[in-house]
Structures are given as C-alpha cells and as structure tokens.
Amino acid sequence: MVSKIEPDRYADTGFSLKDTSPEINAIIFRSMMRRSISERLLMGMDMRATARALVWASIPTELTATERRNAFYERFYDEPCPLPG
C-alpha cells in the first residue's frame, strides 16, 4: 500500500500531518522518539491490527469466505488480489 501523504512535508520529523502545525508536529515526533524501539514496534502492530479489524468489519458478511478474503485484500492493500478465488 502506497501512502498518499506528501513524504517530505516535515522531512525533519518523519511525520506529514496536514492538519497539524510544524511546531506541534515536532512535539509529537519528540514524544514518539522518547519511546523505546519495542514500544514503537508494538504501537505499529496495534495500529495494523486495528486497521485490519476496521476493514474486516466493513466487508459484507453475506459474501462467501473466499469473496470476503478477496475483498479484504483489495481494500487493505489497494490492489486486486493476485490469487484466484
């Protein structure tokens, strides 16, 4: 999945939040960098799990299991599922 956010908007912080001022963005970045690598990894894993749960919840339950998996793949990865149904 490719980000549609401008990657170099706040290149000095690593973040690109369009609705946040550069000053607040810098505070958020410093706060995140104070966390350990393990904490940041776990946060990323939690965010991914949440994103997956949201996508699964948006797929109609009346589809077959294969159709649901294909629909999930297409929504989560923003491309057609490469495997046959």
Stockholm file with secondary structure:
# STOCKHOLM 1.0

chainA/1-85         MVSKIEPDRYADTGFSLKDTSPEINAIIFRSMMRRSISERLLMGMDMRATARALVWASIPTELTATERRNAFYERFYDEPCPLPG
#=GR chainA/1-85 SS CCCCSCTTTBTTTTBCCTTSCHHHHHHHHHHHHTSCHHHHHHHHHHHHHHHHHHHHHHSCTTSCHHHHHHHHHHHHHSSCCSSCC
#=GC SS_cons        CCCCSCTTTBTTTTBCCTTSCHHHHHHHHHHHHTSCHHHHHHHHHHHHHHHHHHHHHHSCTTSCHHHHHHHHHHHHHSSCCSSCC
//
